[in-house]
Amino acid sequence: MNWMKLAVLGLLVATARAAAVEADVVVYGGTSAGVTAAVQAKKMGRSVVIVCPDKHLGGLSSGGLGFTDTGDKAVIGGLAREFYHRVWLHYDEPGAWTQQKREEYGNKGQGTPAIDGAERTMWIFEPHVAERIFEDFIKENQIPVYRDEWLDRAKGVAKDGARITALTMLSGKTYAGKMFIDATYEGDLMAAAGVEFTVGREAQKTYDEKWNGVQVGVLHHRHHFGAVKEQLSPYVVPGDPKSGVLPLVSAQPPGEYGAADNKVQAYCFRMCLTDRPENRIAFPKPEGYDPRRYELLARIFAAGWRETFEKFDPIPNHKTDTNNHGPLSTDYLGANYDYPNGDYATRARIVQEHQRYQQGWLYFISTDPRVPAEVQQEMQRWGLPQDEFKDNGGWSHQLYIREARRMIGRYVMTENELLKRRPTPESVGMGSYGMDSHNVQRYITPEGFVQNEGDIGVSTKGPYAIAFGALMPKPGQADNLLVPVCVSSSHIAYGSIRMEPVFMILGQSAATAACLALDGGTAVQDVSYDKLRARLLADKQILEAKPSATAKPAKKKKAAAKP
């Protein structure tokens, strides 16, 4: 009887293995990094599949973030630059301009040139255009994509020692591979594989940083209550703590300056809006809408604040990439702390809460009598576009996960590397955008007023290299895994690295390393950097910044007199 049971068990195992999809490289996650990683693996002659919870490819790049945060465009190379070249090709066709004449848009970009004709690149685009380009990448390279597949985070990562062998989804489907790339915003594969990671802000002393940890008293940009002409009470009855605290304000202390916490910077949807009546969907009244929830916003308006539309950044065809701006805007402060490590149900609830909050914000400004007439009339001009996110009523399918888990890998990127206080070893790409963290919490000051905390904007003073070691776990944790999105970095360093062009760059570099590891039969930690560097340069990745043409040559030191 025992031998019969063993035979049946063996048959079941063999059947399961036969049913598994196999590839040299398995990419988990359909973000922009996931697509470039898969394309690079295929270009290097390897079989590759993308397995992802997503239905739409591209993450935020196709989810509303069309007003690209580029920094220094000269350090964006490889497949990332190819993506922006394809955007240029699309808008170079007259038929792309369906709601607007090309010359009417021109190079409007509020400081970010939309079109670089000399380089044949375009950096600002509509969501559906980005998604089509990502789909074209996949189709041209004949890469299988398995969508709406959710990793079984409890027991779905099979390992043989320090090597991942297969992933099993909640659907029961299994994907076996030799190399794995976690390209999700959340780092789910990384975490389930037992790789060390962190969530939240490190203390300043952890990595000897100035801009990490709780930043009480630091007011950057204009996303704080210092931008309002008067200090505002956080209480239901102004000035009366016994009346209770207003919605959207935390009664918890914010923490000590420079201390660590487990809180993450705020999320929002990067809304695509339009002011074309023939393409406009009126802002919906969200389920459970209560105008009292936005009492603090009414007080902000009453105090004279009028910057609501400062980040309605124009993208082609009379649309916007609308981002957070001001003391109470589209960022939902404090509502995402449980997201990074939350189960799927928790995350789905948080996503839905963000959508309801943001739709309520729009509906409040559009309809509430406490909103100044000129602000309300301007908001009533806008709506959701009929020709974007058609399967979701014009609303983006991707919440902006600005930060979730971050790997603690072989090398940790910190503000010290970004500010060039110390050199970065083994560059696999470059970033250049300022270290940018959105607010983390809205709290009550000791004086009894409301204030925001966590918003940071610090220039890196030029491009910086990103270390190869930041893409991989420490040896022995997962020797065939690379992580191009939840990279090994401190909170404040991630504030710059987290830009979509950088994710595309790192996705390509991660796949290159994976393929070289396969070629050499080694762990990713043992890949020859010289070989990796040579291949990245051959594929037009930018690994060092060119010296500025205006930089003055260093003065030669006088030779010491010989004795």
Sequence and secondary structure as in RCSB ss.txt:
>XXXX:A:sequence
MNWMKLAVLGLLVATARAAAVEADVVVYGGTSAGVTAAVQAKKMGRSVVIVCPDKHLGGLSSGGLGFTDTGDKAV
IGGLAREFYHRVWLHYDEPGAWTQQKREEYGNKGQGTPAIDGAERTMWIFEPHVAERIFEDFIKENQIPVYRDEW
LDRAKGVAKDGARITALTMLSGKTYAGKMFIDATYEGDLMAAAGVEFTVGREAQKTYDEKWNGVQVGVLHHRHHF
GAVKEQLSPYVVPGDPKSGVLPLVSAQPPGEYGAADNKVQAYCFRMCLTDRPENRIAFPKPEGYDPRRYELLARI
FAAGWRETFEKFDPIPNHKTDTNNHGPLSTDYLGANYDYPNGDYATRARIVQEHQRYQQGWLYFISTDPRVPAEV
QQEMQRWGLPQDEFKDNGGWSHQLYIREARRMIGRYVMTENELLKRRPTPESVGMGSYGMDSHNVQRYITPEGFV
QNEGDIGVSTKGPYAIAFGALMPKPGQADNLLVPVCVSSSHIAYGSIRMEPVFMILGQSAATAACLALDGGTAVQ
DVSYDKLRARLLADKQILEAKPSATAKPAKKKKAAAKP
>XXXX:A:secstr
 HHHHHHHHHHHHHHHHHHSEEEEEEEE  BHHHHHHHHHHHHTT  EEEE S SSTBGGGTTT  B   S GGG
  HHHHHHHHHHHHHHTSGGG SSS HHHHTT  TTS SEETTTTEE B  HHHHHHHHHHHHHHTT  EE S  
B TTT EEEETTEEEEEEBTTS EEEEEEEEE  SS HHHHHTT  EE SB  HHHHT SS S  TT   TT SG
GGSSS    EEETTEEEEEE TT   S    TT  BS     B  B  B  GGGEE     TT  GGGGHHHHHH
HHTT   TTTTEEEETTTEEEE   SSSSS  TTS TTTTT  HHHHHHHHHHHHHHHHHHHHHHHH TTS HHH
HHHHTT BEETTSSGGGTT  S  B     EE  SS B HHHHTTSS  SSEEEEE S EEE   EEEE TTS E
EEE  EEE  SS EEEEGGGGS  TTT TTEE SSS SB HHHHHHHTSHHHHHHHHHHHHHHHHHHHHHT  GG
G  HHHHHHHHHHTT   S    TT             
